[in-house]
Each structure stands twice: as C-alpha cells, then as structure tokens.
Amino acid sequence: MLFIGFFMFNWLRGQVSTTLPWSELKAQIAADEVERVIFDDRTVTVFYKEGKGPSSQSGMGVLRDGITVPLVPADDSFIPLLEAHNVAYASKPPPACEGGGSWMLSLLLMALVFMFLFRREGGAPPGVATFGKSRATLAPEEGTGVTFDDVAGIDEAIEELQEIVQFLSTPERFTALGGKIPKGVLLVGPPGTGKTLLARAVAGEAGVPFFSISGSDFVEMFVGVGAARVRDLFKEATERAPCIIFIDELDAIGKARGGASPVGGHDEREQTLNQLLVEMDGFDGRKGIIVMAATNRPEILDPALLRAGRFDRQVLVDRPDLRGREAILRVHSADLKLAPDVDLAELARITPGFAGADLANALNEGALLAARRGKSAVEFEDLQDAVERMVAGLEKKSRRLSEQEKRVVAFHEAGHAICAAASPGADPVQKISIIPRGIGALGYTLQMPLEDRYLMSRSELLNRITVLYGGRAAEELVFGDFTTGAGDDIRKASDLARRMVSQYGMSPTLGAVDYGGEMQNPFGIGGGGMRDIPISELTSQQIDQEVRRILDEAHNRSRRILTEHEALLRRMAEELLQTEVLEKDALDAFFAEVQADTGDGPRLREVLD
C-alpha cells in the first residue's frame, strides 16, 4: 500500500508537464510569439505575448498563465535563439521544501498503514506483537491423554518419575519434612526411547498443565528473542502453577559455552541459555513448576545446566532389554489384528538394540505388508520381513546384476556366513540373501545375537573382524581376484581394530593406554568430535602397525577357514544362486559340517596371547 501510494502520487505529479514538442517551442520563439521564459531544474515555463500561443483546448498544463515544457539541456542553440528575438529569460531558484510534498505524502501513507496494522494487532504490527512470545504448546489441565500405562519397557525410568507425580499432586507430603521439590528433571537417552512420551505421561498422571516446546523454537536470527521467549514461558507457567515445562532437544540451546563467537547466532543461543539459567534459579520450587528436558547429547551440555538446583535429577531412558522389548511390543500391538502364529517373545529376540519407536515402526510396517499382500491378519512372516526391511533396507528386485556379479555376491555372502559359523562366540547367522537392498548393498548376511550384549571380549572382537573379512577372502579363494564389494566390510574392520588399539587397550605392544580418537556419545549416535591427546610420531606409527597386524591376522584366519571348507563354500554359494535366499533351517544344515576354528594359527596366537 505504501509503495502504491508513493508511485501514484509521483505519477499524478508528473501530469503537470506538457506534451509540446521542443522543436515547436523553438518555432514559436522564432515567430516572436513568446514574451519570456523561466528555467528550473527540469522544465521551462513559457509565457506568450497577448493573443499568442496555443489555445486552451490543447490539454497542456498551465502554470500562472504559462506552459510548462520539459527542458532539453543538450540544446546549446536555445539561449542564443532567445536573445536574438528579445525574449526575456530567468532561472527560478528551487524552494526550500522542494520535493517535500512527495515525501510528506509518503510519510502520511506510511503512518496510515501503521495505524491500520496497530489497530488490527492490538498495539503492534503482525509478527512483532508475538515475536518475543513463547511458542510452547499447552496441554489442558485435564491431562495429556497419556499415562504410565501407555509406557512400557523402561520400568526404572517410570519408577523414578512416579515420585515427580507425587511432588506435583501432594507437595505437602515432602515439604512437611523440610524437603524441596526438584526444579528440573533431565531425561537422557538415545533417540526413539520414549523421553517425550514419559514427560507427557508424568503430566497426565499428575493432572497439571503441560507446556511443551523444542529447544530450537527459542532461537531466532535476532539476538534477544530467545531470552524474551524464555521469560514469557516462565511467566505463563507461574500463572498456571503447578505445571510442567518440557523442553525437547535441550542441546539446541544448552551447548557448553566458551570460545570466540564469530557469528551472531552463537550470541543469541548463549543469551537464551543464560536466561534459562536465571529463570531456573529464580522461580520458587514450592510453586510446583518442574522443568523437564530431553536430550540424546548429554556430553555437550553446559555444566551450569546440570548442577544441583537446576536439573537436580538425570533419568536414563535407555534402549529396552529383551523383556522390555516384549512389553513394548504388547502395548503397540494391542490394536493390531495378529495371526495365531505371531510370537512376540521371538520378535523381541530378533530385534536387539531396537528402541521403542523402532519396535512400533516394525509392527506398523508388518501391518502394511500384510495389507499389501491381501491378508486378513498380520502373520509372523510379515513382521520378520518388516524387521529385515528396517535392518537391511528395501529390496531392489529391479536392480539387475549380471551372472558373474551374482556369483561374486553369492560367494561373498557365503564366506561371511561360514566364517561366522566357524568363529566361537560370533552372532549366529539367521539369513543370507543376494537380493540387492538399500542404497548400495548387493546382498547381506543377517546375524542376530542370542541375548543382549553389553560387553565384548578381545577374542570376540577379533572374531567379528574375521567375519567381516570372510567375504573378501571368499572372492580371493574362488576367483583369484577381489572386487569393491568388501569396501564397507574393510572400513568397519579397520575402525574396530583401531578402537581396540587406541581406546580399549587391547594391544600387547602398546599396552592398556588411551591414545585418543573420536569422542564417543554414550548412546552411540556419533558426532562427539575428536579428543586432542598428544602422541608422538613414533607412537602413531606403532598404532598403525598394530592395527595393520590385527587386520592381517584376521584376514589370514578367514582365508584359512574358507580353504578348509571350500567344498561347503561352493555348495552354499550354488544353492544361493538357485534360491537367492537361505533361511535359518537351511543354514543350520550347512553349518553342521563346519568345524569351529580355535585360532591356533601361529600368527594369530601372537595377537590373542
């Protein structure tokens, strides 16, 4: 509206000028029809002698009985022409307010627009009125619709949070003894384990208002907005106390401070964090405001956040164990129509490391597969295929491999499987497939542990590296050459061997010393950065030599295993070429012929001893 008014004004203002051609004006001067002219910056005002000049019907703009004509500054003959015909001429000085009308109208239009917007927004233009307002979502006091009955598999966390519910519902029970309600509870755990669900369950059980907001919702490009939103959030929470404030992904604003701040975004985040620290110190815990937050990156949080008096408690919400997975599956499968052959205990066993969100997704994928196949109920086969799809990726049946490539993939996967069967303590092989899956996998060997594992011995890690080299060793043994198919196996084996040497202290040469490396997130989600531990060049060379030695020993061991079982390797690969998939029953028949490798090779003993 402002720009339209401005241009309309200038357009109307421009209508004062005439359309009289410059050549015609000069002809009128030569005909002695002009009495005088007045110049200004852009125009010439022409005054005619009595009875001379154009008629009033010409449509030309008239100024004080004169006609305004646009000036042609490049015409050097105009002044001599005026003097030759005794035409008086003068220059009009510009007024002090030249152009003021244009800007005054523009300012007037701007004022009108702002008055309209202020009236509509109740005192501020759109966006500005709510820029510093909290973006938290408020669940009603009646509850979030979620209780502890909707949460399964994390009994220890539930037990810890039940006390928070008692704090909110009957605070006098604790204050009567002189105790103080904790101000903050930090839920720590890997993604998908139910941290947000737990927070909603606490609010649902306590029956108090529940404010939920993401950490990234505080931070904007303008410094100070995040701090204003924190203040507004706590002000609103104070008015509705007792209540719960839940901040998801706390690490978005809670990263440890320090170092230079090259860009404004760091200043905004730090101001937001400072305001959060001030608010958590300032509000009275007796009012019943509890701040709950969730993060999967506790190692990068500012220490000031984690001290007592702010986040008094840290509750671990880890991936569920076998029993927990079965409980989660029972909760999420309550609304599914399951076939009689579905064994949730077995499904829990083949999903180690799955978080609650993963298990819910597996059940949903199984239901979708069953519907796609036209079944009236979800069968165990559908759930197995769903788990396999999540682990290995979507089948790419449209990806056509040449016969030679299929043979290479078949021997490669059979090599992995035989090395796993021959390595004591290795995870059992459940399935082999040479159907391409995912982005780059041309085949896969699916191993599943018999139970949840939290520790691994040195020999078990060496067995794992041996299995990783089984595919490469099979290619070398059968084809006398090798392909790029083992690239990912080699990367994983190299990473594992380097950790054995530099972090786990499993090298007899270098001893039980931590030589640094990547900082590990406690939940294995990466991104921890590198630890700067100074080591000498000689030590670095020794680390590389030890890594190379471990990898060479494992590679040689896998070749020895496959050489001893070459006939079995060829039969298994040929069977794979015929069926494309070998399930556990068929694999068990093949593995009955495998002799366990005890690692008695002379060079292997050097690593194990």
JOWOSUL-V739996 format. One record per backbone hydrogen bond with DSSP energy under -0.5 kcal/mol. CO is the residue of the C=O (numbers start at 1). NH is the residue of the N-H. If there is no record, write none. Layout:
CO & NH
CO & NH
This chain:
1 & 5
2 & 6
3 & 7
4 & 8
5 & 9
6 & 10
7 & 11
8 & 12
9 & 13
10 & 14
12 & 15
13 & 16
14 & 17
21 & 25
22 & 26
23 & 27
24 & 28
25 & 29
26 & 30
27 & 31
28 & 33
29 & 32
33 & 49
35 & 88
36 & 47
37 & 90
38 & 45
39 & 92
42 & 71
43 & 40
44 & 46
44 & 69
45 & 38
46 & 67
47 & 35
47 & 36
49 & 52
55 & 58
56 & 59
61 & 68
63 & 66
66 & 63
67 & 46
67 & 69
68 & 18
69 & 44
71 & 73
72 & 75
74 & 76
75 & 78
76 & 80
77 & 81
78 & 82
79 & 83
80 & 84
81 & 85
82 & 87
83 & 86
86 & 88
88 & 37
90 & 39
91 & 93
95 & 98
97 & 100
99 & 103
100 & 104
101 & 105
102 & 106
103 & 107
104 & 108
105 & 109
106 & 110
107 & 111
108 & 112
109 & 113
110 & 114
111 & 115
112 & 116
113 & 117
114 & 118
115 & 119
116 & 120
117 & 121
118 & 122
118 & 123
125 & 128
125 & 129
128 & 131
128 & 132
130 & 133
137 & 139
137 & 212
139 & 210
140 & 143
147 & 150
148 & 151
154 & 158
155 & 159
156 & 160
157 & 161
158 & 162
159 & 163
160 & 163
161 & 165
162 & 166
163 & 167
164 & 168
165 & 169
166 & 170
170 & 173
171 & 174
171 & 175
172 & 176
174 & 177
174 & 179
175 & 178
183 & 291
184 & 312
184 & 313
185 & 187
185 & 293
186 & 188
186 & 315
187 & 295
188 & 317
190 & 193
192 & 357
194 & 198
195 & 199
196 & 200
197 & 201
198 & 202
199 & 203
200 & 204
201 & 205
202 & 206
203 & 207
203 & 208
209 & 244
210 & 139
210 & 212
211 & 246
212 & 137
213 & 248
214 & 217
215 & 218
215 & 219
221 & 223
222 & 225
224 & 228
225 & 229
226 & 230
227 & 231
228 & 232
229 & 233
230 & 234
231 & 235
232 & 236
233 & 237
234 & 238
235 & 239
236 & 240
238 & 241
242 & 209
243 & 290
244 & 211
244 & 246
245 & 247
245 & 292
246 & 213
246 & 248
247 & 294
248 & 215
249 & 252
250 & 253
250 & 254
251 & 255
254 & 302
260 & 262
263 & 266
263 & 267
264 & 268
265 & 269
266 & 270
267 & 271
268 & 272
269 & 273
270 & 274
271 & 275
272 & 276
273 & 277
274 & 278
275 & 279
276 & 280
277 & 281
278 & 282
279 & 283
283 & 285
284 & 287
285 & 288
288 & 243
288 & 290
290 & 245
290 & 292
291 & 185
292 & 247
293 & 187
294 & 250
295 & 189
297 & 300
298 & 301
300 & 256
302 & 305
302 & 306
303 & 307
305 & 311
307 & 310
307 & 311
310 & 312
313 & 186
314 & 316
315 & 188
316 & 318
321 & 325
322 & 326
323 & 327
324 & 328
325 & 329
326 & 330
327 & 331
328 & 332
329 & 333
331 & 334
333 & 336
336 & 338
337 & 378
339 & 342
342 & 344
343 & 347
344 & 348
345 & 349
346 & 350
348 & 351
351 & 354
355 & 359
356 & 360
357 & 361
358 & 362
359 & 363
360 & 364
361 & 365
362 & 366
363 & 367
364 & 368
365 & 369
366 & 370
367 & 371
368 & 372
369 & 373
370 & 375
371 & 374
377 & 379
378 & 339
379 & 383
380 & 384
381 & 385
382 & 386
383 & 387
384 & 388
385 & 389
386 & 390
387 & 391
388 & 392
388 & 393
389 & 393
394 & 438
396 & 399
398 & 400
399 & 401
402 & 406
403 & 407
404 & 408
405 & 409
406 & 410
407 & 411
408 & 412
409 & 413
410 & 414
411 & 415
412 & 416
413 & 417
414 & 418
415 & 419
416 & 420
417 & 421
418 & 422
419 & 423
420 & 423
422 & 424
422 & 597
423 & 426
428 & 448
431 & 446
432 & 582
433 & 444
434 & 436
436 & 396
437 & 441
440 & 442
441 & 437
444 & 433
444 & 446
445 & 447
446 & 430
446 & 431
448 & 428
457 & 461
458 & 462
459 & 463
460 & 464
461 & 465
462 & 466
463 & 467
464 & 468
465 & 469
466 & 470
467 & 470
467 & 471
469 & 473
470 & 474
471 & 475
472 & 476
473 & 477
474 & 478
475 & 479
475 & 480
475 & 481
476 & 480
483 & 486
484 & 487
486 & 490
487 & 491
488 & 492
489 & 493
490 & 494
491 & 495
492 & 496
493 & 497
494 & 498
495 & 499
496 & 500
497 & 501
498 & 502
499 & 503
499 & 504
500 & 506
502 & 515
506 & 508
507 & 511
511 & 507
511 & 513
513 & 515
517 & 531
519 & 521
519 & 528
521 & 524
529 & 519
531 & 517
531 & 533
532 & 534
536 & 540
537 & 541
538 & 542
539 & 543
540 & 544
541 & 545
542 & 546
543 & 547
544 & 548
545 & 549
546 & 550
547 & 551
548 & 552
549 & 553
550 & 554
551 & 555
552 & 556
553 & 557
554 & 558
555 & 559
556 & 560
557 & 561
558 & 562
559 & 563
560 & 564
561 & 565
563 & 566
565 & 569
566 & 570
567 & 571
568 & 572
569 & 573
570 & 574
571 & 575
572 & 576
573 & 577
574 & 578
575 & 579
576 & 580
580 & 434
582 & 432
583 & 587
584 & 588
585 & 589
586 & 590
587 & 591
588 & 592
590 & 593
591 & 594
596 & 598
597 & 424
601 & 605
602 & 606
603 & 607
604 & 607
604 & 608
605 & 609
